[in-house]
Amino acid sequence: MRVRWQIATVLVVLVMFGAGMAWAAGAGEEEAPAVEPPETLTAVGHGVHEQAAEGLLEEFFEQTGIQRVEWQTFGIGDIHSTIMRQAALPTAPFDVGYVFTNELDPRLLSRLEPLDRWLEESQIDGFPEDFSEGMLDAVTHEGELRAIPMRGVVDAVHRNMAIFDERDVAPPETIEEFVDAARELTFTRDDGSRVYGYSAQGTPDNIAGQVINFSRAMYPDEDAGVITPDFRVVIDQEPAIEAIELLRDLYQEGVLHPDISTHTVDDVTRLYESGRLAMWMGNITNYENFNDPERAVDAGQSEVMPLPFTEAYGGDRPGYATTVFWSFAIPGNTENTEYAWEFIRHLSSYESQLHAGLHNANQPTRTSVLESEEYIESVPYAAMAAQLSEASQVGWPAFAALPEAQEIAGEEIIRAMHGEISPREAAENAASDLRDLLREQDLLAE
């Protein structure tokens, strides 16, 4: 009986292998998989992901034979705890997961299906040239792509041209000019109101983002910032130390708001909308709010630009921008990998991203969509978003102790800004604690 069972098992494996080979052979011609489709495909994500897929799945159903997609929607934290937990089971009870940049730590990435072979067998048109290299780097683990970016935003410098005109200052084209402009745009009006040339959300969990921004703008060709994507601590290197020095100087000169270390995003956007902040680097989608006459005193005068690079930069990138984004992923233990890939491939097409962008406020990750006339007519900052998305980078690598890492770096940076310690001391203190933290996580790259 055991011999017969073994022979039967081999035959089943051969049949399944043959079915898989038949699908792979025809995948380049965009044929549906040859294996029997499940009746239902299950996706784990946020409610906005379900909304973004509205009106886009009929063709997918017709091509694959799948009858429906069951959506399991949660908040961001619950999405990733669900995916992490279920991707560790013998078989995952879902087929496609929507994963957010800040939650994509190596443990989660290791439980996701490597996608390189699926891309070879059944390509996404325009991949990878139509997607940001920085985004793709962030979803690559152990040399293999684990997710496909589908919805994201970038940070841009918002500049209030009414204040620029009031002070007769030209928009900066280099980081050196940016710093000079921030100083020139800081003044007190006749009515006693103080205007700040630049400020930011500066709580301990946020202020290190400014060090990342400025260090990468000043040293665009180096591994600048706080922690690199491969988990090397670089906050104690010269780019970051110079960035901390710059923040200290701007704070002590009064260019940055005196309450920056308690300011949240809401505080800074209110300051900008009130006409008392000339420049702020944040989510590009604020462009619409800043030009809304019901919200902003200088509506119609707000523009967006990248954080410019140093005058010594000789490359062709438009400037520095950070990004956060959502991606499609497949758990490594689903039984419906082929169909999960077809779902991702279908919703990653130019047509799908354009439709989602126009109808569901779903900012695309494909550069060609951002640059399309149809999208630009709907979103006035789309052309700038396209430039920034193409050159954008992820500020922090994701890992379980990221909030603690941000606090460690932020507390030391704030101490330096207040003059309690030198920027170099702050950088060295933070670097030592960050290396200890990464060792505890078994992530530190020496």
C-alpha positions as CSV (number, residue, x, y, z in Angstrom):
1,M,0.0,0.0,0.0
2,R,2.8,2.4,0.9
3,V,4.4,1.9,-2.6
4,R,1.1,2.6,-4.3
5,W,0.7,5.7,-2.2
6,Q,4.2,6.9,-3.1
7,I,3.6,6.3,-6.8
8,A,0.3,8.1,-6.7
9,T,1.9,11.0,-4.9
10,V,4.6,11.3,-7.6
11,L,1.9,11.3,-10.3
12,V,0.0,14.1,-8.6
13,V,3.2,16.1,-8.3
14,L,4.0,15.6,-11.9
15,V,0.5,16.6,-12.9
16,M,0.7,19.8,-10.8
17,F,4.2,20.5,-12.2
18,G,2.9,20.1,-15.7
19,A,0.0,22.5,-15.0
20,G,2.3,25.1,-13.6
21,M,4.7,24.8,-16.6
22,A,1.7,25.2,-18.9
23,W,0.7,28.4,-17.2
24,A,4.3,29.7,-17.2
25,A,4.6,29.0,-20.9
26,G,1.6,31.0,-21.7
27,A,2.0,33.8,-19.1
28,G,4.0,36.0,-21.4
29,E,0.9,36.1,-23.7
30,E,-1.2,37.2,-20.7
31,E,-3.2,34.0,-20.6
32,A,-4.9,32.9,-17.4
33,P,-3.1,30.3,-15.2
34,A,-3.8,26.8,-16.2
35,V,-4.4,25.5,-12.7
36,E,-8.0,25.5,-11.5
37,P,-8.9,29.0,-10.1
38,P,-10.3,29.3,-6.6
39,E,-13.8,30.7,-6.4
40,T,-12.7,33.5,-4.1
41,L,-9.4,35.3,-3.7
42,T,-8.8,36.9,-0.3
43,A,-7.1,40.3,0.2
44,V,-5.9,41.8,3.6
45,G,-5.6,45.6,3.6
46,H,-7.2,48.9,4.4
47,G,-10.7,50.1,3.4
48,V,-9.1,52.6,0.9
49,H,-7.5,49.6,-0.9
50,E,-10.9,48.1,-1.5
51,Q,-12.2,51.4,-2.7
52,A,-9.2,51.8,-5.0
53,A,-10.1,48.5,-6.7
54,E,-13.7,49.4,-7.4
55,G,-14.5,49.2,-11.1
56,L,-11.2,47.5,-11.9
57,L,-11.8,43.8,-11.3
58,E,-14.4,42.7,-13.8
59,E,-11.8,42.0,-16.5
60,F,-9.7,40.2,-13.9
61,F,-12.6,37.9,-13.1
62,E,-13.3,37.2,-16.8
63,Q,-9.7,36.4,-17.5
64,T,-9.1,34.2,-14.5
65,G,-12.4,32.6,-13.7
66,I,-12.3,33.8,-10.1
67,Q,-15.7,34.9,-9.1
68,R,-15.0,37.4,-6.3
69,V,-12.5,39.0,-4.0
70,E,-13.1,38.8,-0.3
71,W,-11.7,41.9,1.5
72,Q,-10.5,41.8,5.1
73,T,-9.9,45.4,6.1
74,F,-8.2,46.7,9.2
75,G,-6.2,49.6,10.6
76,I,-2.5,49.8,9.6
77,G,-1.2,48.1,12.7
78,D,-3.8,45.3,12.6
79,I,-3.1,44.7,8.9
80,H,0.5,43.9,9.5
81,S,0.0,41.9,12.6
82,T,-2.6,39.8,10.7
83,I,-0.3,39.3,7.8
84,M,2.7,38.5,10.0
85,R,0.7,36.0,12.0
86,Q,-1.1,34.3,9.1
87,A,2.0,34.2,6.9
88,A,3.6,32.0,9.6
89,L,0.9,29.3,9.5
90,P,1.2,26.1,7.4
91,T,-1.2,27.7,4.9
92,A,-2.2,31.4,4.9
93,P,-6.0,32.0,4.9
94,F,-5.4,35.0,2.5
95,D,-3.8,35.5,-0.9
96,V,-2.8,39.1,-1.3
97,G,-1.6,41.5,1.4
98,Y,-1.3,45.3,1.3
99,V,1.9,46.2,3.2
100,F,3.0,49.7,4.3
101,T,6.6,50.9,4.1
102,N,7.0,51.6,7.8
103,E,5.9,48.1,8.8
104,L,8.1,46.2,6.3
105,D,10.7,44.9,8.6
106,P,13.0,42.0,7.6
107,R,10.9,39.4,9.5
108,L,7.8,40.3,7.5
109,L,9.7,40.5,4.2
110,S,11.1,37.1,4.8
111,R,7.6,35.6,4.9
112,L,6.5,37.1,1.6
113,E,6.8,35.4,-1.7
114,P,9.8,36.4,-3.8
115,L,8.5,38.0,-7.0
116,D,11.4,37.9,-9.4
117,R,10.4,34.6,-11.0
118,W,6.8,35.8,-11.4
119,L,8.0,38.9,-13.1
120,E,10.1,36.8,-15.5
121,E,7.2,34.5,-16.3
122,S,4.4,37.1,-16.4
123,Q,5.6,40.6,-16.6
124,I,4.1,43.9,-15.4
125,D,4.2,46.2,-18.4
126,G,6.7,49.0,-17.9
127,F,8.4,47.3,-14.9
128,P,10.8,48.3,-13.4
129,E,11.5,51.5,-15.3
130,D,8.1,53.1,-14.5
131,F,8.6,52.6,-10.7
132,S,10.9,54.5,-8.3
133,E,14.2,52.7,-7.7
134,G,14.1,53.9,-4.1
135,M,10.7,52.3,-3.6
136,L,11.8,49.0,-5.1
137,D,15.0,49.0,-2.9
138,A,12.8,49.3,0.2
139,V,10.8,46.2,-0.8
140,T,13.8,44.1,-1.7
141,H,14.9,41.5,0.8
142,E,18.0,39.2,0.5
143,G,18.4,40.3,-3.1
144,E,14.8,39.5,-4.2
145,L,11.8,41.7,-4.7
146,R,9.0,40.9,-2.2
147,A,6.3,43.5,-3.1
148,I,5.1,45.9,-5.8
149,P,4.5,49.5,-4.9
150,M,0.9,50.5,-5.6
151,R,0.0,53.7,-3.7
152,G,2.3,56.3,-2.2
153,V,3.1,59.9,-1.3
154,V,6.2,61.9,-1.3
155,D,7.4,64.9,0.7
156,A,8.0,68.1,-1.0
157,V,9.1,71.6,0.1
158,H,6.0,73.8,0.3
159,R,6.9,77.4,-0.3
160,N,4.7,80.4,0.3
161,M,5.4,82.7,-2.6
162,A,3.5,85.6,-0.9
163,I,6.2,85.7,1.7
164,F,9.0,85.3,-0.9
165,D,7.6,88.3,-2.7
166,E,7.2,90.2,0.5
167,R,10.9,89.8,1.2
168,D,12.0,89.9,-2.4
169,V,13.7,86.5,-2.2
170,A,14.1,84.2,-5.2
171,P,13.2,80.5,-4.9
172,P,16.3,78.5,-3.9
173,E,18.0,76.2,-6.4
174,T,20.6,74.6,-4.1
175,I,20.6,73.6,-0.4
176,E,23.0,76.5,0.3
177,E,20.5,78.9,-1.2
178,F,17.7,77.2,0.7
179,V,19.4,77.9,4.0
180,D,20.1,81.5,3.0
181,A,16.5,81.9,2.0
182,A,15.3,80.5,5.3
183,R,17.3,83.1,7.1
184,E,16.1,86.0,4.9
185,L,12.5,84.9,5.2
186,T,12.6,85.0,9.0
187,F,11.4,88.4,10.2
188,T,8.8,90.3,12.4
189,R,6.0,92.2,10.6
190,D,4.9,95.6,11.5
191,D,1.9,94.1,13.4
192,G,4.3,92.2,15.6
193,S,3.7,88.8,14.1
194,R,6.8,86.6,13.7
195,V,7.4,84.8,10.3
196,Y,9.7,81.8,10.2
197,G,11.7,81.0,7.1
198,Y,11.5,77.2,7.7
199,S,10.2,74.9,10.4
200,A,9.1,71.3,10.9
201,Q,7.4,68.8,13.1
202,G,10.2,68.4,15.7
203,T,9.0,66.1,18.5
204,P,11.7,63.5,19.4
205,D,10.1,60.9,17.2
206,N,10.1,63.3,14.2
207,I,13.1,65.6,14.4
208,A,15.6,63.0,13.1
209,G,13.7,63.1,9.8
210,Q,15.1,66.6,9.3
211,V,18.7,65.3,9.8
212,I,17.9,62.7,7.1
213,N,16.6,65.3,4.8
214,F,19.4,67.8,5.1
215,S,22.2,65.3,5.2
216,R,21.1,63.7,2.0
217,A,20.6,67.0,0.3
218,M,24.0,68.1,1.3
219,Y,25.7,64.8,0.5
220,P,23.5,63.2,-2.3
221,D,26.1,60.8,-3.4
222,E,26.8,59.3,0.1
223,D,25.1,57.0,2.5
224,A,23.8,59.9,4.6
225,G,21.1,59.9,7.2
226,V,20.7,58.0,10.4
227,I,20.4,54.3,9.5
228,T,20.9,53.0,6.0
229,P,18.5,50.5,4.3
230,D,21.0,47.7,5.1
231,F,21.1,48.7,8.8
232,R,24.4,50.5,9.1
233,V,24.3,53.3,11.6
234,V,25.6,56.5,9.9
235,I,24.3,59.3,12.2
236,D,27.9,59.7,13.6
237,Q,29.3,60.4,10.1
238,E,30.0,63.9,8.8
239,P,26.8,64.3,6.7
240,A,24.5,63.8,9.7
241,I,26.8,65.8,12.1
242,E,26.7,68.7,9.7
243,A,22.9,68.4,9.5
244,I,22.6,68.5,13.3
245,E,24.9,71.6,13.3
246,L,22.6,73.3,10.8
247,L,19.5,72.5,12.8
248,R,21.2,73.9,15.9
249,D,22.2,77.1,14.2
250,L,18.8,77.7,12.6
251,Y,17.1,77.0,16.0
252,Q,19.4,79.3,17.9
253,E,19.1,82.0,15.3
254,G,15.3,81.9,15.6
255,V,14.7,80.7,12.0
256,L,13.0,77.5,13.3
257,H,9.9,78.1,15.5
258,P,10.9,78.2,19.2
259,D,8.4,75.4,20.0
260,I,9.6,73.1,17.2
261,S,10.4,70.3,19.7
262,T,6.7,70.1,20.6
263,H,5.3,70.8,17.2
264,T,3.3,68.0,15.4
265,V,2.4,68.0,11.7
266,D,-0.9,69.7,12.6
267,D,0.9,72.5,14.4
268,V,3.2,73.2,11.4
269,T,0.5,73.1,8.8
270,R,-1.6,75.6,10.8
271,L,1.5,77.9,11.0
272,Y,1.9,77.6,7.2
273,E,-1.8,78.2,6.5
274,S,-1.8,81.3,8.7
275,G,0.9,82.9,6.5
276,R,3.6,82.8,9.2
277,L,5.8,80.1,7.7
278,A,7.6,80.5,4.4
279,M,8.8,76.9,3.8
280,W,8.0,73.5,5.2
281,M,8.9,70.0,3.9
282,G,5.9,67.6,4.1
283,N,3.4,65.5,2.3
284,I,2.9,66.9,-1.2
285,T,-0.9,66.4,-1.0
286,N,-1.0,69.4,1.3
287,Y,-0.7,71.5,-1.8
288,E,-4.5,71.5,-2.2
289,N,-5.1,72.6,1.4
290,F,-2.5,75.3,1.2
291,N,-4.2,76.8,-1.9
292,D,-7.7,76.5,-0.5
293,P,-9.1,80.0,0.4
294,E,-11.2,78.5,3.2
295,R,-8.0,77.2,4.9
296,A,-5.0,79.3,3.9
297,V,-4.6,83.1,4.1
298,D,-2.3,83.1,1.1
299,A,-4.3,80.6,-1.0
300,G,-3.1,80.5,-4.6
301,Q,0.4,81.4,-3.6
302,S,1.7,78.0,-2.4
303,E,4.1,76.1,-4.6
304,V,6.0,72.8,-4.3
305,M,9.6,72.0,-5.0
306,P,12.1,69.3,-4.1
307,L,14.6,69.9,-1.3
308,P,17.5,71.1,-3.5
309,F,20.9,69.4,-3.6
310,T,24.2,71.0,-2.9
311,E,25.7,73.2,-5.6
312,A,28.5,70.7,-5.9
313,Y,26.0,68.0,-7.1
314,G,26.6,67.1,-10.8
315,G,23.9,64.4,-11.3
316,D,20.4,64.6,-12.9
317,R,18.1,64.0,-10.0
318,P,15.8,66.9,-9.3
319,G,16.4,67.0,-5.6
320,Y,15.7,65.0,-2.5
321,A,12.4,63.6,-1.4
322,T,11.3,61.0,1.1
323,T,8.4,58.6,0.4
324,V,6.1,56.3,2.2
325,F,3.9,53.9,0.2
326,W,1.7,50.8,0.2
327,S,2.6,47.7,-1.8
328,F,1.0,44.5,-3.0
329,A,2.5,41.3,-1.5
330,I,1.8,37.6,-1.5
331,P,2.3,35.5,1.6
332,G,4.9,32.7,0.9
333,N,2.4,30.1,2.2
334,T,-0.7,30.8,0.1
335,E,-2.1,28.0,-2.1
336,N,-3.1,30.5,-4.8
337,T,0.2,32.2,-5.6
338,E,-0.5,32.2,-9.4
339,Y,-3.8,33.9,-9.1
340,A,-2.5,36.3,-6.4
341,W,0.2,37.4,-8.9
342,E,-2.4,37.9,-11.6
343,F,-4.4,40.1,-9.2
344,I,-1.3,42.2,-8.5
345,R,-0.3,42.3,-12.1
346,H,-3.8,43.5,-13.1
347,L,-4.0,46.3,-10.5
348,S,-0.4,47.4,-11.3
349,S,-1.1,48.2,-14.9
350,Y,-1.0,51.8,-16.2
351,E,-4.8,51.7,-16.8
352,S,-5.6,50.4,-13.3
353,Q,-3.3,52.9,-11.5
354,L,-4.7,55.8,-13.6
355,H,-8.3,54.8,-12.8
356,A,-7.6,54.4,-9.1
357,G,-5.8,57.8,-9.1
358,L,-8.6,59.6,-10.7
359,H,-11.5,58.0,-8.8
360,N,-10.2,57.2,-5.4
361,A,-7.6,59.8,-4.5
362,N,-5.1,56.9,-4.8
363,Q,-1.8,58.6,-5.7
364,P,-0.1,56.3,-8.2
365,T,3.4,54.9,-8.0
366,R,3.9,54.7,-11.7
367,T,5.8,57.7,-13.1
368,S,4.0,57.5,-16.5
369,V,0.6,57.9,-14.7
370,L,1.7,60.9,-12.7
371,E,3.0,62.5,-15.9
372,S,-0.1,61.8,-18.0
373,E,-2.2,64.7,-19.2
374,E,-5.4,63.1,-17.8
375,Y,-3.9,62.9,-14.3
376,I,-2.3,66.3,-14.3
377,E,-5.7,67.8,-15.2
378,S,-7.1,66.3,-12.1
379,V,-4.1,66.8,-9.8
380,P,-2.2,70.2,-10.3
381,Y,1.0,69.1,-8.5
382,A,1.2,65.8,-10.4
383,A,4.2,66.8,-12.6
384,M,6.2,67.6,-9.5
385,A,5.1,64.4,-7.8
386,A,6.3,62.5,-10.8
387,Q,9.8,64.0,-10.6
388,L,10.0,63.5,-6.8
389,S,8.6,60.0,-6.9
390,E,11.1,58.9,-9.4
391,A,14.0,60.1,-7.2
392,S,12.5,59.5,-3.8
393,Q,14.0,57.4,-1.0
394,V,12.7,55.8,2.2
395,G,14.0,57.8,5.2
396,W,14.2,54.9,7.7
397,P,14.5,51.1,7.2
398,A,11.5,49.4,8.8
399,F,12.0,47.2,11.8
400,A,10.1,46.3,15.0
401,A,12.0,48.8,17.2
402,L,11.8,51.7,14.8
403,P,9.8,54.0,17.1
404,E,12.4,53.5,19.8
405,A,15.2,54.3,17.3
406,Q,13.5,57.5,16.3
407,E,13.2,58.5,19.9
408,I,16.8,57.7,20.6
409,A,18.1,59.8,17.8
410,G,15.5,62.6,18.3
411,E,16.3,63.2,22.0
412,E,20.0,63.6,21.3
413,I,19.4,65.9,18.3
414,I,17.1,68.1,20.5
415,R,19.7,68.3,23.2
416,A,22.2,69.6,20.6
417,M,19.7,72.1,19.2
418,H,19.2,73.5,22.8
419,G,22.9,73.8,23.3
420,E,23.2,71.1,26.0
421,I,25.7,69.1,24.1
422,S,27.6,69.5,20.8
423,P,26.2,68.1,17.5
424,R,29.1,65.6,17.4
425,E,28.4,64.4,21.0
426,A,24.7,64.1,20.1
427,A,25.6,62.0,17.0
428,E,28.0,59.8,18.8
429,N,25.6,59.2,21.7
430,A,22.8,58.3,19.4
431,A,25.0,56.1,17.3
432,S,26.1,54.1,20.3
433,D,22.6,53.5,21.5
434,L,21.3,52.7,18.0
435,R,24.0,50.1,17.4
436,D,23.0,48.5,20.7
437,L,19.4,48.5,19.7
438,L,20.1,47.0,16.3
439,R,22.3,44.3,17.9
440,E,19.3,43.4,20.1
441,Q,17.2,43.0,17.0
442,D,20.0,41.0,15.3
443,L,20.0,43.5,12.5
444,L,23.2,45.6,12.9
445,A,25.5,45.6,9.8
446,E,29.0,46.6,11.0
